[in-house]
Amino acid sequence: MFLDPKAVHTTAAPAAIGPYSQAMTSAGLAFVSGQLGIDPASGIIPEDFATQTRQALANLKTIIEAAGSGLDRVVSVDVFLLDMGNFGAFNEIYTEFFKDHRPARVVIAVSALPHEAQVEIRCVAALKA
C-alpha cells in the first residue's frame, strides 16, 4: 500500500542544512534524514564526540516524535562515524537512547561529514497506528 509522502518539520530540531526534509513519511514509515550533533537552539556543533552523539540522537528522537512515532518504533539505524575508534563510546551513548529496543543497525566509517561533524545518524521508524 502506497501513501502519499509527507514532509516532516519541527522547529525543535535543527533545520535541514540542504535541499531536503528533516524526515518524510509514507506507507506507515518515517524516514529520518541524517542528523548531526547540531544544537537546535544555537546552531552550533560541539567539539567533543560524546556531546555530538547525544545531540544527534536527541535530534533524531525529536524528529521521530514530530513524525508521530517514537524510538521504540525504530526499525533501522544507519550510523556514520568519522573515526571508528569511537565505536565503543558510540555504543555506550546509543544504549542510553535505545535501552532494550534493538533496531537493525549499520555503522560505517567515512572520510568526512558536513560541518566537520564526527557522527551522523539516520533511521527508519514505523508510525503509530
C-alpha positions in Angstrom: 0.0 0.0 0.0 1.5 3.3 -1.0 0.5 6.5 0.7 1.4 10.0 -0.5 4.7 11.1 1.1 4.5 14.0 3.6 7.4 16.1 4.8 8.0 16.3 8.5 9.3 19.6 10.0 9.8 20.6 13.6 11.5 23.8 14.9 12.6 21.7 18.0 15.3 20.1 15.9 17.9 21.7 13.6 16.6 22.7 10.2 17.8 20.8 7.2 21.2 22.2 6.0 20.5 21.5 2.4 17.6 20.8 -0.1 15.9 18.0 1.9 13.4 17.4 4.6 14.1 16.5 8.2 12.0 13.4 7.5 9.4 12.0 5.1 6.5 9.7 6.0 5.0 7.3 3.6 3.4 3.8 3.7 3.3 3.8 7.5 7.0 4.6 7.9 9.1 7.7 8.8 12.4 8.1 7.0 14.5 10.5 9.1 17.4 12.3 7.3 20.9 12.1 8.7 21.2 14.1 11.9 24.4 15.8 13.1 25.0 16.9 16.7 23.8 20.4 15.9 22.3 22.2 19.0 18.9 23.4 17.6 18.9 26.5 19.9 22.4 27.8 19.0 23.1 26.1 15.6 26.5 25.0 16.9 28.1 21.6 16.8 30.0 20.9 20.0 33.6 19.8 19.5 33.6 16.6 21.6 32.3 13.3 20.2 30.1 12.3 23.2 28.2 15.6 23.2 27.8 15.5 19.4 26.5 11.9 19.6 24.0 12.7 22.4 22.7 15.7 20.5 22.4 13.9 17.2 20.4 11.1 18.9 18.2 13.8 20.6 17.6 15.5 17.3 16.7 12.1 15.8 14.3 11.4 18.6 12.6 14.9 18.3 12.0 14.4 14.6 10.7 10.9 15.0 8.2 12.2 17.6 7.2 15.0 15.3 6.5 12.4 12.6 4.1 10.6 15.0 6.4 7.8 16.2 9.0 7.1 18.9 12.3 5.5 19.5 10.6 2.2 20.4 9.3 2.0 16.8 12.6 2.5 15.1 13.3 -0.5 12.8 16.7 0.5 11.2 19.5 2.9 12.1 22.5 3.9 10.0 25.4 5.5 11.7 28.3 7.3 10.0 31.5 7.8 12.1 34.5 9.9 11.2 36.7 7.7 13.4 35.9 4.1 14.0 37.9 4.4 17.2 34.8 6.0 18.7 32.7 2.8 18.1 32.8 1.7 21.7 31.9 5.2 23.0 29.1 5.5 20.4 27.6 2.2 21.6 27.6 3.3 25.2 25.7 6.5 24.3 23.4 4.7 21.9 22.2 2.4 24.7 21.1 5.5 26.7 18.5 6.1 23.9 17.9 2.5 22.8 17.8 0.6 26.1 16.0 -2.7 25.5 14.9 -1.9 21.9 17.4 -3.1 19.4 16.7 -1.9 15.8 18.7 -3.3 12.9 21.8 -1.1 12.6 24.9 -0.5 10.5 27.9 1.6 11.5 30.1 2.9 8.6 33.4 4.8 8.8 33.5 7.8 6.5 36.3 10.2 5.4 34.3 13.4 6.1 30.9 14.7 7.3 29.2 18.1 6.8 30.3 20.9 9.1 33.3 18.8 10.3 30.9 16.7 12.4 32.2 13.4 13.9 28.9 11.5 13.7 25.8 11.4 11.6 22.7 9.2 12.3 19.6 8.4 10.2 16.8 6.0 10.8 13.5 4.5 9.6 10.7 4.1 12.1 7.2 2.6 12.0 4.5 5.2 12.5 1.9 4.6 15.3 -1.4 3.4 14.1 
